[in-house]
């Protein structure tokens, strides 16, 4: 054996040496190798010396001892943990079976109790455990049915009671029916409460005070006060004596139905039967008087408690505080609050929930409201109704204590699980802006953005943007339009289409030179049908002009006109000049057309330049159309100046076109202007055009230079146009009878030479 062990040790050392060749290490000790190869016979090895028995002995006894020292987890908790963490499958069922081959009643009951918050898992286990050989009895059904009833699984509970249990010959008990009666009442199904209550005698279940109490509770929470009185009378006739719990439920139910006369009669009947009311009885009666806002009667009941030797508890004081606060008697509510504190009663969330609404809306009690708020924060109590926070902040703002409102808001943020209403931010920000405390308002706005207050709020709820108009305007006027837009876009997700804020964003982007952002906001307004502001359009146009983008400026100007606004003459002039200087004459002409159509008659010098440039560039139809538009809108252009300028630029053909139009429209044009056109045509050798124009001039009764006309006749003859020459000669000689019958133009008649 020693020889085998030596060989094994040598082989192990060789293997370790090869595996550690790249990084030489200290060779392992002999004892460590012996641990690797130790067996039950290693204790007999004499060479080398034997090791400690603790080293080579079997470790299993030690592990068993260590495990026995540790506390084993109960089986019921283990199974419940497995069911809550894994899906209910065959694999899970097999795992449970491996832990518990056979289930007994205490284990099943314990598993059902600990699974009461997971009714579906409890029901699955309840159904499955029978497959393991376990047989349910009345105790397991009594445990399962209340679990199902308490978690609104009423059909399952009903099936277990009315189907499974009779088939298995398991006797029904009253506790099962009581739990089901209360559950049907809680689910607002009073007709089922009545049916199940009437089935009890048929199924052999006697009705006692326990089932009557459950029945009264089930129907009274659904407003069936008259039925409760009838059944109570039948209960008395059947010889069932009511208990304190019965009267407590009846008084609670009648108070809930606002039947205070009935509740008072039952309270008196209770005393007549020798049943002493307890604190719960008085609390239920107090709650009824508070609900009908009769605090004088409530105070009498409260005082009666001390007379009969009952000490009001915290619930009693909570009811009284809430009642006094609801009728505006904040002094009495605070008195009750202090009395409660002096008696050492526990101040709960309900205490402050009853106190805060009254004092938060009273401007004279804002100091007490702040103290109550601080005490709530110290006690880590969060009211169920979070609207009290908004009321407190609003009251502080209305009273002018803006610093106190900010402090209250900061304290509110310390509460756990409180989602601050955006309304609270809106009230505070709006009042801070009105008080010129814009820095504090901006900090609150940053807080809203950092914590995604609007995005985390209810997505389908609407939020008004009016409280935020001033802060948005302030940001836009002070170079923070991007932040304002980010915030307003969150408001838009809640259905806000505030016109003022939209226009402020456009103004802000325009002032900052962010024309693309301003245009995008304008497009959003157009899509949503929000009415724009002419000042916003004007600022956007001017912003484009500052960036030397006349085309975009023209597009914004068109959008302004489409919205029904008429730009002023200076804005028209700026856009036209920018387009004209950029060489976009035809685009400038279209803007000029819009200006004329909108009745803006200024900027006549620009009009003259555009018309001249249109004629110069050869856009004759457009130019003549613009001249015609001007005449139709009673804007008389300087036709003499235009004709003279065209002749000076040697644009004779264009000048002829304008001259002919002037003649057709009987425009007031000096004959010197026509002479300049004729002279220009003569210089260009355009005899036929000169002939045509001269005939039209004479037809309108105009006067021309005889010497020039004679030269024109001569040139017509030289060019072989004898017919035209003869006609012109006769016109000049006054022998054309047709001319005498034509009416003269508006120009003063001048004699021919």
Secondary structure, DSSP 4 states (H G I P E B T S, - for coil): -HHHHHHHHHHHHHHHHHHTTTS--PPPPHHHHHHHH--TTGGG--SS----HHHHS-THHHHHHHHHHSPPPPHHHHHHHHHHHS-SSHHHHHHHHHH-SS--HHHHHHHHHHTTT-HHHHHHHHHHHGGGT----HHHHHHHHHHHHHTT-HHHHHHIIIIIHHHTTPPP-HHHHHHHHHHHHHTT-HHHHHHHHHHHHHTT----HHHHHHHHHHHHTTT-HHHHHHHHHHHHHTTPPP-HHHHHHHHHHHHHTT-HHHHHHHHHHHHHTTPPP-HHHHHHHHHHHHHTT-HHHHHHHHHHHHHTTPPP-HHHHHHHHHHHHHTT-HHHHHHHHHHHHHTTPPP-HHHHHHHHHHHHT-GGGHHHHHHHHHHHHHHT---S-THHHHHHHHHHHHTT-HHHHHHHHHHHTTSTT----HHHHHHHHHHHHHTT-HHHHHHHHHHHHHTTHHHHS-TTS---SGGGHHHHHHHHHTT-HHHHHHHHHHHHTTT---HHHHHHHHHHHHHHT-HHHHHHHHHHHHHHT----HHHHHHHHHHHHHTT-HHHHHHHHHHHHHTT----HHHHHHHHHHHHHTT-HHHHHHHHHHHHHTT----HHHHHHHHHHHHHHT-HHHHHHHHHHHHHTT----HHHHHHHHHHTT-HHHHHHHHHHHHHTT----HHHHHHHHHHHHHHT-HHHHHHHHHHHHHTT----HHHHHHHHHHHHHTT-HHHHHHHHHHHHT--HHHHHSPP-SSPP----
